[in-house]
Amino acid sequence: MAASIVRCRSGCLYQNVTKSFIRRATTNAYYVLLPEIPPDTPEDNPIMRVHDYPEFSRVDSGLTVTGCAKLSIDYDVELGKHIESLKDGAFKKTFSSVFDPIEEISVPLNYAWKTAKNLNYVKGTDGYRQSFQRVHPQVERAKNERWISEPLYNAVKEVGADSANLSDFQQRLVKMYLMEFRLNGVELTGDDRKKFVEFLGKLVDSKNHFRNRVMLSHNMFSHNVENIAELEGLPRSLLIQMAADKTNPSRGPWMVNLNQHLYNPFMQYCTNRLGRWNIWQALNNRAAVGHDEKNLSNHLIIKEIRMFRKDIALLLGYENYAQMSMETKMAGSVENVMNMIESLKGQFRALAEEEINELQDFANAEGFNANLEMWDLPFFRRKHKEQLFKIDPEDVAQFFPLPKVLDGLFKLAGNLFGITVKDCSGDVDTWHEDVRFYRIYDKQSGEEVSAFYLDPYARPAQKLGGAWMEAGRENSELIGTKPFSYMNLNLAPPFGKRPSLLTVEDMSTVFYEFGHGLQQMLTTVPYSEVAGQRNVEWDALQVCARLMSMFLYTPETLRSLSSHYETGEQMSDTMIDTILRMQKYMSGFDMMRQLYYSAYDMEMYVSDDHWYSTMQRLWPEFVPMPLHEEDNHPCSFTAIFSDQYPAAYYSVKWAEMVAADVFKAFKEAGLENPEKQAVVGKRFRDTFLSLGGGIPAGEVFRKFRGRDPDQEAYIEYYKSQS
């Protein structure tokens, strides 16, 4: 067997006789990939044909492995060659000579990887989940190789020094690279570099331990019920899910665990307060001190994670990790984030207290003779909401069949943003018979600008739950590719002659995800690494999605979407008004709870105070409910300790604030005036949708609004409908 050559991040060459080994960046461990470098080419492997739409009928899990592996090895080798050329002092370093070679190898690799990733989501039981887990580490490692290359760093600095001759998009790409280099420690030397690598490795291990302990303690818990009297009030559909014998749900035993599809409805419908308490305390004590004896407690790991993040930040020249986090955020500074949190707290605290008092009065009127606790809220919120609004979600759904909702959504987007969405499902291969394919055209020029796949229905055996819209291919002027996206939902499928019927929450999900897709697909940025939603600041990433959700919750939009699936009757104005009021039910309390989580997150990465005392201090400032002595929810707060939101949990509220200000511009033009809406919509397309990550989010907003974001629009949006 011929020897294979693989170039690692440092530019060294490894000769492998029988296997390809890929070195991890922070350790001396290796990923064993394949017996040899795959022989795959675009001619025989469809996921390597970056200029085509994937031929899903010709793709199998094996091809996703070999295609991604071959392209990532090619990437490694070509990147190594490029870095070697940059070491030559005679090599003229221009934007094109430094960045074009990386664009040429990045776009095909990302296309193949995103194809494999989507199949992992939607056809996991066909081997795609295992194949994606196999190639994902290799692809990620290959794409991250560049960030510790000193020759590449020096070349990018040289290009950036001539910024006067760079376009805005080129300057943005240069700044993004320099930031990534800095955050990956390329400027560190000697002992500081060794410490940085050591701290990174320990942080990764601590995050994994934190996440795994939450998962294990989560899965360990189950509550078995033998007496059906304890389940009084639970709907039959929930009893079926809980019953050991699902063909006879009235016969026990029944089991509830902490998975959301059981936990949430159980807490909302269970009349047994002790049963609610048992489930609530289990959820809020996952991986807490009580799990010490099983070695599953996170109370010490929280300290480790905070310490390693602080040490990394200090090495990189920041005062704390939160300050470091602001490098990739629209907010720009910890002070700006805390000002937003404090300002909103001042606006919504009284409303939240009023809502809780009203709920307490309702509970007392229902015969509840105690003070409400956190485990009582879901139950009495559900009952109070039903009494106030008297609307059955199933009755509402009959007015919103999926075909009508999609037609209304596409017309709204067409009127606002000057596009036409056309169903072209017969043009391409899909991975399932339910999948639709849409092309998007510019109304004015008639040019096709992008496309997307829609996989609308739940398939529990194959498809992951939830909803998401992700780019399948980026825009690249150099490669000559146009963007397309994957829109995956988990709606109830049609039944007989009845189409899929959407609840208001379902429609909100559809609008929200399509908002993400619009920014992915309508980009005009020519460089893939800053096109669409790539490189958009974390706290601005949801702005377009939130804006589309806000459009949904208007009388004009709901009216245009409604058509009873049997009679075609439009929903009454009275019912529409009730739906809109329902969406703001207890919005003050929900706002304050999210602000608490946001403030807690920031405190974890600004101060050195203990996580428990910080919780005790902040909770009463934000949440008008008693903090129970057995509440240890930070021990399972994966979002800020082990996942994607450390010193960034506020991002959802920031994006909502920006979206509300954007939405106000449409309201000021008149939501009932299509011509004026189109003018504002064109400006939104030319800024947020077109520019995406190509320029800073603050500049994008100023180009759209002519000023910085204003909290007043956000406060007005919520309070005017509360």
Sequence and secondary structure as in RCSB ss.txt:
>XXXX:A:sequence
MAASIVRCRSGCLYQNVTKSFIRRATTNAYYVLLPEIPPDTPEDNPIMRVHDYPEFSRVDSGLTVTGCAKLSIDY
DVELGKHIESLKDGAFKKTFSSVFDPIEEISVPLNYAWKTAKNLNYVKGTDGYRQSFQRVHPQVERAKNERWISE
PLYNAVKEVGADSANLSDFQQRLVKMYLMEFRLNGVELTGDDRKKFVEFLGKLVDSKNHFRNRVMLSHNMFSHNV
ENIAELEGLPRSLLIQMAADKTNPSRGPWMVNLNQHLYNPFMQYCTNRLGRWNIWQALNNRAAVGHDEKNLSNHL
IIKEIRMFRKDIALLLGYENYAQMSMETKMAGSVENVMNMIESLKGQFRALAEEEINELQDFANAEGFNANLEMW
DLPFFRRKHKEQLFKIDPEDVAQFFPLPKVLDGLFKLAGNLFGITVKDCSGDVDTWHEDVRFYRIYDKQSGEEVS
AFYLDPYARPAQKLGGAWMEAGRENSELIGTKPFSYMNLNLAPPFGKRPSLLTVEDMSTVFYEFGHGLQQMLTTV
PYSEVAGQRNVEWDALQVCARLMSMFLYTPETLRSLSSHYETGEQMSDTMIDTILRMQKYMSGFDMMRQLYYSAY
DMEMYVSDDHWYSTMQRLWPEFVPMPLHEEDNHPCSFTAIFSDQYPAAYYSVKWAEMVAADVFKAFKEAGLENPE
KQAVVGKRFRDTFLSLGGGIPAGEVFRKFRGRDPDQEAYIEYYKSQS
>XXXX:A:secstr
   EEEE TTS EEEESS  EEE SSSS EEE  SS     TTT GGG TTS   GGG  HHHHHHHHHHHHHHH
HHHHHHHHHHHT TTS   HHHHHHHHHHHHHHHHHHHHHHHHHHHH GGGTHHHHHHHHHHHHHHHHHGGGG H
HHHHHHHHHHTTGGGS HHHHHHHHHHHHHHHHTTTT  HHHHHHHHHHHHHHHHHHHHHHHHHHHHHHH  EEE
  GGGGTT  HHHHHHHBSSTT TTSS EEE SSHHHHHHHHHH   HHHHHHHHHHHTTTTSGGGGGGT   TT
HHHHHHHHHHHHHHHTT SSHHHHHGGG SS SHHHHHHHHHHHHHHHHHHHHHHHHHHHHHHHHTT  S   TT
THHHHHHHHHHHHH   HHHHHTT BHHHHHHHHHHHHHHHHSEEEEE GGGS  SSTT EEEEEEETTT  EEE
EEEEEEE  TTTS SS EEEEEE  BTTTTB  EEEEEEEE   BTTB  B  HHHHHHHHHHHHHHHHHHS   
SSGGGSTTTT  GGGTTHHHHHHHHHHTSHHHHHHH   TTT     HHHHHHHHHHHTTTHHHHHHHHHHHHHH
HHHHTT    HHHHHHHHHHHH SS   TT  GGGG HHHHTSS TTTTTHHHHHHHHHHHHHHHHHHH TT HH
HHHHHHHHHIIIIIHHGGGS HHHHHHHHHSS   HHHHHHHHHTT 
